[in-house]
Amino acid sequence: MVHCSRSSQHEMRQRFGSLEGSELDVVVNGFLFNDEIAALSVEIPGKTLGNQSLDVPPSENEFAHITVWCGDGVEAVKSNSLPSMVEKGLAKKVDFQNRVSLHGVLRFWLTE
């Protein structure tokens, strides 16, 4: 998918507007964290659910994730570097043996 730090809400609505209201299941397969930031590692499906299945664009981010929390003064964008921080021993990773499926409906959170 896409992050608001790279695209305006208008651009995201233009690109993904046809997906709004579609149901999908995102699979959570791990948890990455350190003292400053934490994120759930996810797998984004290639298609939405339902009778009119739509293609879901692949994530533009090498690390598809949901940022869970940030420490004081830490920007959410820092969660993008959690995998490299794990490799350097600066963060930890827990791989889930039992993956968790999150079912939801795609909606935009508009602030403009």
N, C-alpha and C positions, 0 to 999 in steps of 0.2 A: 504494500500500500504506500502511503506517502505521509510525510510528517509536515506539520504546519510551519516548521522552520525553513522548509525548502519551497513551499508553494503557498500562495494566498488561499484563503477560503474560497474565493471566486474561482481560482484555477482548479481547486480540488472538486468543487461542485460541477464544473464543466467536465472534468475527467471522469468522475465517479458518480455523477448525478443519476445515471440510469440504474445504479445499484442500490440507491436509497430505498429503504423499505424491504430489501431482500433479506432472507434468512440465511445464516451460514453457521458452521461449526468451526471454531478455532481450537486447535489442540495445543494445550500447554504441556511442554515436555521437560522443562527445567526452570531453575531459579538461580540467578546470578546476583551477587551482592558484595558490598564491602561497607565500611563505616559511613560512606557518603551517599550511596545510591543502590537501588535494587530494581531488578526487572525479571519478569517471567519470559522465558524463551518460548516462542510459539511457532506453530506451523499454520500457514494461511492456506485454505483450500483453493483449488483452481477454479471451482464453480460454486455458485450459490445453490441453495436447496430449493425444492419446489418444482412445480410443473414447467415453469419457464426458467430453467437453469441458465444463468448468465455467467460469462467468463469473469473471473476475478483477476485483475492484473497482479503480477508478482510484486513482491515488496521491492521498493527501490533501495532498501536498507539491507546490507549484508547480514545483519543480525535482526531478524524479525522478532519483535518483542513488545511487551506492554510494560512501560515504566510503572513501578509500584509506589516507590517513594524516593524523595530526595532530601538530603540534609539541608540545614540552613545555608543559604547562599549557593547551593549547588543547582545548576540548571539541568533540566530533564535530558537535554541533548547528550549529556555526559554518559547516559546509559548505553549509547551506541558503542562506546569503547569498553564495555564490560568484558566481552570475550578476550580482547587483547590484554586487559588487566588480569584476567584469570591466567593466561599464558605466562605472564610476568610474575605471578604470585601476589598480585596486588588486590585480588578479589577471589572469591570462592564460587564454585558452581556445584549445584545439586541436580543431578539428572533424575527425573522421575521414572521409577520402574513402572508405575501405573499412571499413564498419561491421563490428563483431565481434559474433557471436551467442554468448551464453553459455547453454548448455543445462544445466538442473539440475532437482532435485527440491525442492519446497518443504518445509522442515523448520523446526521451532521450536527455538530455543536457549533452554532453560529454565534459569533461575537461582533460581526461587522454591522 
